[in-house]
Amino acid sequence: MTALLSAAGVAKHYGRTPALTGVDIDVAEGEIVAVTGPSGCGKSTLLHCLAGILRADAGTVTYRDQDLGLWSEKSRSRLRRTDFGVLFQFGQLVPELTAAENVALPLLLAGSGRREARADAQQWLERFGVDHVAEARPGAMSGGQQQRCAVARAMVTQPRVLFADEPTGALDALAGEQVLGELVRAARDQDTAVVLVTHDARVAAYADREVALRDGANDPSGLGVGS
Ligand SMILES: Nc1ncnc2c1ncn2[C@@H]1O[C@H](COP(=O)(O)OP(=O)(O)OP(=O)(O)O)[C@@H](O)[C@H]1O
């Protein structure tokens, strides 16, 4: 297997606090990988390193055979607009923009025309069953509707890798499973790889494979939440 994205020996400290002490992970094209482990084991930090949001202190993060540690902040930021999608627990939609404007935003930032971006946004809102709130602002939407819009916004650029950090953690069990099911289906349809951070075995069960962390390193027992 040739990895699309991989980390080798990645370490990261926050001041004196070690968050990662040497993690290895490979993600293949179109593969859905759950990163699991107890609170504070370094899952989010690993996701931020893989997405190029944080630079690792040691080790390498490689995307399409390129060492992201050698890239400038600006180039990594561009990569997040073109090849990566990012989705957090609380959708983090822009409160001043409507749902449609939020979903169109990544396309506009990537250089699409206004009309085309708007049409694509509408399609993705329909796909996630929230086209009826296209003109609403996040404050007037339910938590589930907001998170569906956030998924649409993360997928609208058809990223090669989607980074999702507890993407359904703020939703009740039923809404969470629905959103997750739709997200996974959309990712499979367009061969988007997903790095899915979760502490929940039901969420990890949607992945092809699980990489378990413990105390900032790969869990030596190899047992994850799905085991
Ligand atoms: N910005 C920060 N400044 C200082 N320490 C941090 C920061 N972010 C995380 N940490 C510390 O780094 C370690 C790993 O945190 P991280 O958020 O990556 O873990 P996690 O597995 O995602 O946790 P959770 O499941 O609770 O979100 C923890 O000890 C945490 O307290």
The ligand as a MOL file (V3000), in Angstrom:
LIG
                    3D

  0  0  0     0  0            999 V3000
M  V30 BEGIN CTAB
M  V30 COUNTS 31 33 0 0 0
M  V30 BEGIN ATOM
M  V30 1 N -3.0490 24.3390 23.3490 0
M  V30 2 C -2.5460 23.5390 24.2940 0
M  V30 3 N -1.6940 24.0170 25.2310 0
M  V30 4 C -1.1600 23.2210 26.1800 0
M  V30 5 N -1.3970 21.9020 26.2780 0
M  V30 6 C -2.2520 21.3580 25.3690 0
M  V30 7 C -2.8590 22.1450 24.3410 0
M  V30 8 N -3.6380 21.3290 23.5920 0
M  V30 9 C -3.5200 20.1000 24.1370 0
M  V30 10 N -2.6950 20.1100 25.1970 0
M  V30 11 C -2.2840 18.9410 26.0130 0
M  V30 12 O -1.7340 17.9740 25.1210 0
M  V30 13 C -2.1780 16.6590 25.4490 0
M  V30 14 C -2.8990 16.0500 24.2650 0
M  V30 15 O -4.0880 16.8110 24.0070 0
M  V30 16 P -5.0750 16.4850 22.7960 0
M  V30 17 O -6.1390 17.5390 22.7910 0
M  V30 18 O -4.3090 16.2820 21.5580 0
M  V30 19 O -5.6900 15.0740 23.2630 0
M  V30 20 P -7.0350 14.3430 22.8270 0
M  V30 21 O -6.7240 12.8960 22.8360 0
M  V30 22 O -7.5350 14.9280 21.5490 0
M  V30 23 O -8.0120 14.6970 24.0240 0
M  V30 24 P -9.6380 14.8040 24.0430 0
M  V30 25 O -10.1750 13.4710 23.6350 0
M  V30 26 O -9.9260 15.1280 25.4830 0
M  V30 27 O -10.0040 15.9200 23.1010 0
M  V30 28 C -3.0140 16.8120 26.7210 0
M  V30 29 O -2.1770 16.5810 27.8250 0
M  V30 30 C -3.4690 18.2470 26.6680 0
M  V30 31 O -3.7020 18.7230 27.9700 0
M  V30 END ATOM
M  V30 BEGIN BOND
M  V30 1 1 1 2
M  V30 2 1 2 3
M  V30 3 2 2 7
M  V30 4 2 3 4
M  V30 5 1 4 5
M  V30 6 2 5 6
M  V30 7 1 6 7
M  V30 8 1 6 10
M  V30 9 1 7 8
M  V30 10 2 8 9
M  V30 11 1 9 10
M  V30 12 1 10 11
M  V30 13 1 11 12
M  V30 14 1 11 30
M  V30 15 1 12 13
M  V30 16 1 13 14
M  V30 17 1 13 28
M  V30 18 1 14 15
M  V30 19 1 15 16
M  V30 20 2 16 17
M  V30 21 1 16 18
M  V30 22 1 16 19
M  V30 23 1 19 20
M  V30 24 2 20 21
M  V30 25 1 20 22
M  V30 26 1 20 23
M  V30 27 1 23 24
M  V30 28 2 24 25
M  V30 29 1 24 26
M  V30 30 1 24 27
M  V30 31 1 28 29
M  V30 32 1 28 30
M  V30 33 1 30 31
M  V30 END BOND
M  V30 END CTAB
M  END
